Amino acid sequence: MLVKFLSSETGELLMFAEVAGSLLRAIGKECTARGTFTREQMMPAAKLLREAVARGEGETSDDEDGSGEKPVAMRSRAFPLIDMLERSSQGDAKANIVWEAAAPF
């Protein structure tokens, strides 16, 4: 399942539900089918995500599934959402970020 994050300031960001869920949980948001970041929530959320990345939250060991492929680092997965949060917080005063998924994840 995909989760779509939308912002009038930055456009659209798509993530797999597993990734989006881990990022939203790091921020303290529920993984509902629809949700919102208000402008006041954006910078604190970006800060929480940066702290989670610094702590290594969501990281897995190399080759955890035995495929021989190195997993994508949490910081690489988090950066697009961090960027969206920070840029949207500085834009139009009415700007919100919303996310949509087919079901809670």
N, C-alpha and C positions, 0 to 999 in steps of 0.2 A: 504494500500500500504506500502511496505517496502522500506527503503533506506539502501543501502550497502555502508559502508565506507571501503576503501581498502588502506593498507599501506604495503610496503615491509618490514618494520621494525616490525610491530605488527600483521599483518594479517588482518582479516576481522571483521567488527563490523556491526551488523544489528540493525535497529531501525524502529519503526513505523514512517511513514511520519509526523504525528502530533508532535511527540517528536523531531524528527530530525529538523523539521521546526522551532520549538521554540528555539532550541539550535543554529541553524544557524542564526536566526534573532537576537539573543542576541550578536552574534559575528559581525553582520553587513553583512552577506552573503545573497545573493538571493537564494531562494529555487527553483533552476533550476533542471532539470532532471539529469544533470551532472555538476560537479564542482570540483575544486581543491584547496587545501591548499599547497602553496609552503613552502619550508623550512623556509623562512623569515617570513611567516605569522603565523607559528605554535605557537610559544611562545606568541606573542601578543594575538592570538585567545584564547589560554588556559587561559591567564590572564583575558580577558574579560568574559569568561565563569565562572571563579572563582568569579569574582566580581558580576555577575548576580546571582549566587547561594547565595552569601553573602547578597545581597539585597532581596532575596526571590522571584525573578522574576520567573514566570511560576508556582508558587505554587497555589494550589486550596484549598478551605476550606474542612475540613473533611466531608465526605459523601455528596459531592456536587450533585451526581446523585441519591441519595436516596437508593443506593444499600446496605448500611451498611458497605461497604469496605472502608478502609482508602487508599487514593491515594498514589502512589509512589512519594516520594519527588523529587524535581528538582535536588538536589545534587546527589541523587542516579542515576538519568537518565543521568546527565552530566558527572559524573566521568569517565565512560569508554571512552568518547570522549576526555576529558581533558588528561587522561592517554595516549591515542593514540597520541594526539598532542605533548605532552611533550617528550615521548619516541622517536617518529619519528624525532623530531627536533634535537635530539642528535645522530642520526644514520648516515647512509650513506649520503653523501653530495648531492646525486641525489634523495634522498627519497622525495616523495610527498605523500599527502593523496588525494585520489579522492573519490567522492561519485557518486552513480548511483541510479536512480529511474526510474520507468516505464514512469513517466511524471512529469512535474513541480508540486510541492506540496505546 
